[in-house]
Amino acid sequence: MSGFMYYTPTKVVFGKDAEAQVGALVAEQNARKVLLHHGGGSVVKSGLLNRVKASLTEAGVDFIELGGAVPNPRLSLVYRGIELCRSEDVDFLLAVGGGSTVDSAKAIAFGAAEDGDVWDLFDRKRQATACLPVGVVLTLAATGSEMSDSTVITNEDGWIKRGYGSNLCRPVFAVMNPDLTKTLPDYQTACGCTDILMHTMERYFVSVPRLELTDSIAEALMRTVIHYAGVLKNDPQNDRARAEIMWAGSLSHNDLTGSRANGGADFSSHALEHELGGVYDVAHGAGLAAVWGSWARYVYRDCLPRFKKFAVRVMGVAETGTDEEIALKGIEAMEGFFRSIGMPISLAELGIHPTDEELKQLAHKCSVSAGGAKGSAKVLHEADMLAIYRMAL
Amino acid sequence: MSGFMYYTPTKVVFGKDAEAQVGALVAEQNARKVLLHHGGGSVVKSGLLNRVKASLTEAGVDFIELGGAVPNPRLSLVYRGIELCRSEDVDFLLAVGGGSTVDSAKAIAFGAAEDGDVWDLFDRKRQATACLPVGVVLTLAATGSEMSDSTVITNEDGWIKRGYGSNLCRPVFAVMNPDLTKTLPDYQTACGCTDILMHTMERYFVSVPRLELTDSIAEALMRTVIHYAGVLKNDPQNDRARAEIMWAGSLSHNDLTGSRANGGADFSSHALEHELGGVYDVAHGAGLAAVWGSWARYVYRDCLPRFKKFAVRVMGVAETGTDEEIALKGIEAMEGFFRSIGMPISLAELGIHPTDEELKQLAHKCSVSAGGAKGSAKVLHEADMLAIYRMAL
């Protein structure tokens, strides 16, 4: 068996009213000064931000505030956050919001901990050697950033969306109250469920050996998410479903369902979507659903045993017919699931209609950002990426 | 849903020859002086201890050595370790061995970090507020101590075996090379598989609500352990099975399969076994197998839905007949599994034949150590414990 590293230091406090504990959790970290980062909007309207501030004040924590985090978080705001950290001597980042806010906070934390342009990390010019500690109050179950080692930022200069990963930015704590996710629009809930599924699927469809234990945990997680995403479609306030999905969001991307290192994950669908998200400002989960089926049809013959196993064990496809037929039925079943929760399965359904020239640019940027090639189920080069984008139209 | 805390800070380095990284892992912790703790015996014979020392020396780590850790680790050795830490200014514990060595190292780490008698922790007289960091090179897949928050020590004065739990003693790293477990006697391998299963079963049979995600992960883990324990029975050198079981050992007891806090775990079988282990020096896993079936038959009516779910989803029992019949078939199937890997399912098969007076003493000690009552599937008092011991004869 190939080896792996597993490192999930994040202290998770999960359950009703968990946000009341945030002050104590920050105080435990002995922070001098905290930058409270959020997106404004719903965290203000819902009263969450005030509850968090009250908890910090009660615990005697000194903090300043930076709002304005947006989906596909922007480099310009990251730069502003870094300046603020320097001028105000901040040594702890507290993100209150969804994955975008967490990613934005992580990028600020990298930038504030070292000299040099933080974009160099995303641009693969250097590796981080330090990062301020980050804590999270999560309001949206989707990206798994609350336990993951990664952050994705969009550089407005060229609208380039890039990820960077390092164990240094795994949050020190994550406060998760499933009730907070109940105010999300249904479309965002479905996008989140899709993103959660995809974080495990990206790890599942690989060409390297995996433990059966890891496979069976991944399959259990995928079946659970598929089931409760369906429950939320019909009953968005369902307590159990909100809790199941929120915890699945963290476990799906903290490497429990597969180590990302050493080819242990594919992440081609993510790479293809990231280029779309950089240019079109589409919801990440919807973008993933829009490209996944085309990616799967393009690569499944190169990773047939795993597509077959997925079809049978996760999608409940009967083991009759050839392996290819079973694998294709699994792909169809997953697309059927995406449709059932209101997700697009093509770029047209996503609401975008790129020209072939635009697809070529997307494929080129995707290939460059991946260092020329990407994937484990099948290694994709620029021409493959273009072919998948064309299939996805 | 009830809330939980999840905290697994241990950095796991898993795979072939992983022990070569131990020097670098300790150096990362900036330790001044390390106490290298082990049991002598097999770690010396196999050459592992020399490889670990070479790795430490190569990394420039200063260390002293304390051998002598034994199964059901003893308080007297813990005291010796604490004195050594104080006289030698030790600030890091490195355990090389199985769960007993890790538990022994954790107890030393508690004792060396604070004034006062470390046994007070196990005797429920105070809570720990500090613990030296502990690292692990694991040679045996069983107790899960390499990621858990607990340590179990036997006080030779009265042969009292007690556990203590605190997040403070979760190891900072665990090096896991499945090859190292290949030299174990088959009986010890089977004992380890039993202990691993039991750590998840103790969390599964509870009366508090659990997430379906947690249940499905727990069931996946139990099925995997049952399968690969069978593989190892016939093929002890099987690489895949050794790896599956070793990783399952960590995940089974790090709270992924259920939070121990707030009644989220039962651990009555462990409590019943601990008293046996304190007096008779039996192998922990074998002791668990010897009492589990009697415990299950005593409590299953009070926790029927979960015993039924276990029977169907883990043991593959058909859903025909009454819930009680299905639950009982599940218990029988688990006992059949224990038998199939050479584990005892009674005290007689375990090789001990206590008098009724001795059983009464065991039940009394068990009740006292549990603060009068124990359990979640069904809360057990002294009379219940005695009844179960009698059933287990």
Interface residues (C-beta under 8 A of the other chain):
Chain A: M1 S2 G3 F4 M5 Y6 Y7 T8 P9 K11 V12 V13 F14 G15 K16 A18 P178 L211 E212 L213 T214 S216 I217 E219 A220 L221 R223 T224 H227 Y228 D239 R240 A243 E244 W247 A248 L251 L256
Chain B: M1 S2 G3 F4 M5 Y6 Y7 T8 P9 K11 V12 V13 F14 G15 K16 A18 P178 L211 E212 L213 T214 S216 I217 E219 A220 L221 R223 T224 H227 Y228 D239 R240 A243 E244 W247 A248 L251 L256
